[in-house]
Amino acid sequence: MEVLQPDSWPEALELKATHPDAVPIAGGTDLMVELNFDRRRPQEILDLTRIAELTEWGPVNGGLRIGAGVTYARLIVELGDRLPGLAIASRTVGSPQIRNRGTVGGNLGTSSPAGDALPPLFASDAEVELASRSGVRRIPVGEFVTGPKRNCLADDELIAAFHIAPAEGPQQFAKIGTRNAMVIAVCSLALSVWPERQGVAACIGSAGPTPIRAGDAEQFIGGVLDEHDLWSTRAPIPDAALQRFGELVEDAARPIDDVRGSARYRHHALGVLGRRTLTWAWEAYRCD
Ligand SMILES: Cc1cc2nc3c(=O)[nH]c(=O)nc-3n(C[C@H](O)[C@H](O)[C@H](O)COP(=O)(O)OP(=O)(O)OC[C@H]3O[C@@H](n4cnc5c(N)ncnc54)[C@H](O)[C@@H]3O)c2cc1C
């Protein structure tokens, strides 16, 4: 197996163009498992760990541009105040070792419906920046992920970064697993409260072929908050509305039965997570 080791981003893009079958490696926490279990045997690997640009982040046009190679550990420490939902999700990823190596770019590259970074990105309408020798394009994350472990990355492209709005209000992420740590989500939910645009966004993880935005639940709760003037009074959300929000989250899921849990359990659990995360986030908004 050939290992290509570019030292710069232009060199990496050049190598990807001339070696379209070369498989990129960042932290290796997904790819090395695939290689060790002989599920993949690529002829060439493109090592991205020497590319400094991929590990940088900063403000761009009022949003944040975060390099694909920023690890979970750095995201928690350096961006936890600006991206609390993604930071909470990052804390649930693997173990300290995995969080020190694993990257959000790698989570996007794998595009697993159980990828924990993805629901917070969906609930913030993040965009993925893809680059090739011939240029750069930005794609909404909901269009980037096209199916289970599938995405729209072309053979000559690499993930450069993702663009995301800093939180305007409370954000939450909750994950159910068969134990507390080192676990693939049975299901998960990311929730973001957007006071300036007066909306709530919710995205389901690990209960469908891709992460799924709970659009009906979002619309319903948006209507309740407007109708009762709750954005300005900051009064509690009525229990019946919390209940209905949970039911609509549950309805949006498209889970299957698998080794981690049954579809029925996932539906039920998502109803609970919907009510719970909205209660937490709204309490934080009220106390702000
Ligand atoms: C013990 C263990 C526990 C884990 N726990 C969790 C968990 O709790 N939650 C979770 O979501 N995941 C978990 N994972 C999976 C993994 O850690 C994450 O998906 C992580 O985000 C992968 O990042 P990476 O940098 O290691 O990716 P890599 O393994 O380097 O790459 C993953 C995929 O993305 C591609 N890729 C990487 N970077 C780029 C790029 N810049 N451009 C194009 N393609 C790219 C690679 O070619 C590969 O297909 C776990 C893994 C292990 C081994």
The ligand as an SDF file (V2000), in Angstrom:
LIG
                    3D

 53 58  0  0  0  0  0  0  0  0999 V2000
  -13.2940    3.1900   19.6550 C   0  0  0  0  0  0  0  0  0  0  0  0
  -14.0370    4.1330   18.7410 C   0  0  0  0  0  0  0  0  0  0  0  0
  -15.0980    4.8630   19.2500 C   0  0  0  0  0  0  0  0  0  0  0  0
  -15.8170    5.7310   18.4230 C   0  0  0  0  0  0  0  0  0  0  0  0
  -16.8610    6.4300   18.9440 N   0  0  0  0  0  0  0  0  0  0  0  0
  -17.5760    7.2690   18.1520 C   0  0  0  0  0  0  0  0  0  0  0  0
  -18.6810    7.9860   18.6750 C   0  0  0  0  0  0  0  0  0  0  0  0
  -19.0150    7.8940   19.8550 O   0  0  0  0  0  0  0  0  0  0  0  0
  -19.3550    8.7970   17.8370 N   0  0  0  0  0  0  0  0  0  0  0  0
  -19.0010    8.9560   16.5120 C   0  0  0  0  0  0  0  0  0  0  0  0
  -19.6560    9.7200   15.7920 O   0  0  0  0  0  0  0  0  0  0  0  0
  -17.9580    8.2700   16.0010 N   0  0  0  0  0  0  0  0  0  0  0  0
  -17.2380    7.4450   16.7740 C   0  0  0  0  0  0  0  0  0  0  0  0
  -16.1820    6.7430   16.2540 N   0  0  0  0  0  0  0  0  0  0  0  0
  -15.8630    6.8990   14.8330 C   0  0  0  0  0  0  0  0  0  0  0  0
  -14.8020    7.9890   14.5090 C   0  0  0  0  0  0  0  0  0  0  0  0
  -14.0090    8.2770   15.6450 O   0  0  0  0  0  0  0  0  0  0  0  0
  -15.4450    9.2910   14.0210 C   0  0  0  0  0  0  0  0  0  0  0  0
  -16.2870    9.0740   12.9120 O   0  0  0  0  0  0  0  0  0  0  0  0
  -14.3910   10.3560   13.6650 C   0  0  0  0  0  0  0  0  0  0  0  0
  -15.0420   11.5970   13.4740 O   0  0  0  0  0  0  0  0  0  0  0  0
  -13.6000   10.0160   12.4140 C   0  0  0  0  0  0  0  0  0  0  0  0
  -12.6440   11.0480   12.2280 O   0  0  0  0  0  0  0  0  0  0  0  0
  -11.1480   10.7040   11.7330 P   0  0  0  0  0  0  0  0  0  0  0  0
  -10.4460   12.0110   11.5930 O   0  0  0  0  0  0  0  0  0  0  0  0
  -10.5290    9.7040   12.6160 O   0  0  0  0  0  0  0  0  0  0  0  0
  -11.4830   10.0830   10.3090 O   0  0  0  0  0  0  0  0  0  0  0  0
  -10.6550    9.0460    9.4120 P   0  0  0  0  0  0  0  0  0  0  0  0
  -10.7830    7.6780    9.9610 O   0  0  0  0  0  0  0  0  0  0  0  0
   -9.2880    9.5540    9.1380 O   0  0  0  0  0  0  0  0  0  0  0  0
  -11.5160    9.1590    8.0720 O   0  0  0  0  0  0  0  0  0  0  0  0
  -12.8810    8.8140    8.0590 C   0  0  0  0  0  0  0  0  0  0  0  0
  -13.4140    8.9100    6.6400 C   0  0  0  0  0  0  0  0  0  0  0  0
  -13.4090   10.2630    6.1970 O   0  0  0  0  0  0  0  0  0  0  0  0
  -12.5620   10.4220    5.0600 C   0  0  0  0  0  0  0  0  0  0  0  0
  -11.8880   11.7140    5.2550 N   0  0  0  0  0  0  0  0  0  0  0  0
  -11.2440   12.1440    6.3770 C   0  0  0  0  0  0  0  0  0  0  0  0
  -10.8270   13.4180    6.2010 N   0  0  0  0  0  0  0  0  0  0  0  0
  -11.2030   13.7760    4.9550 C   0  0  0  0  0  0  0  0  0  0  0  0
  -11.0660   14.9820    4.1820 C   0  0  0  0  0  0  0  0  0  0  0  0
  -10.4770   16.0950    4.6650 N   0  0  0  0  0  0  0  0  0  0  0  0
  -11.5900   15.0120    2.9270 N   0  0  0  0  0  0  0  0  0  0  0  0
  -12.2120   13.9120    2.4260 C   0  0  0  0  0  0  0  0  0  0  0  0
  -12.3910   12.7650    3.1060 N   0  0  0  0  0  0  0  0  0  0  0  0
  -11.8900   12.6980    4.3620 C   0  0  0  0  0  0  0  0  0  0  0  0
  -11.6490    9.2190    5.0540 C   0  0  0  0  0  0  0  0  0  0  0  0
  -11.1990    8.8980    3.7550 O   0  0  0  0  0  0  0  0  0  0  0  0
  -12.5600    8.1540    5.6280 C   0  0  0  0  0  0  0  0  0  0  0  0
  -13.4020    7.6510    4.6130 O   0  0  0  0  0  0  0  0  0  0  0  0
  -15.4350    5.8720   17.0530 C   0  0  0  0  0  0  0  0  0  0  0  0
  -14.3390    5.1410   16.5500 C   0  0  0  0  0  0  0  0  0  0  0  0
  -13.6510    4.2890   17.3850 C   0  0  0  0  0  0  0  0  0  0  0  0
  -12.4850    3.5130   16.8360 C   0  0  0  0  0  0  0  0  0  0  0  0
  1  2  1  0
  2  3  1  0
  2 52  2  0
  3  4  2  0
  4  5  1  0
  4 50  1  0
  5  6  2  0
  6  7  1  0
  6 13  1  0
  7  8  2  0
  7  9  1  0
  9 10  1  0
 10 11  2  0
 10 12  1  0
 12 13  2  0
 13 14  1  0
 14 15  1  0
 14 50  1  0
 15 16  1  0
 16 17  1  0
 16 18  1  0
 18 19  1  0
 18 20  1  0
 20 21  1  0
 20 22  1  0
 22 23  1  0
 23 24  1  0
 24 25  2  0
 24 26  1  0
 24 27  1  0
 27 28  1  0
 28 29  2  0
 28 30  1  0
 28 31  1  0
 31 32  1  0
 32 33  1  0
 33 34  1  0
 33 48  1  0
 34 35  1  0
 35 36  1  0
 35 46  1  0
 36 37  1  0
 36 45  1  0
 37 38  2  0
 38 39  1  0
 39 40  1  0
 39 45  2  0
 40 41  1  0
 40 42  2  0
 42 43  1  0
 43 44  2  0
 44 45  1  0
 46 47  1  0
 46 48  1  0
 48 49  1  0
 50 51  2  0
 51 52  1  0
 52 53  1  0
M  END
$$$$
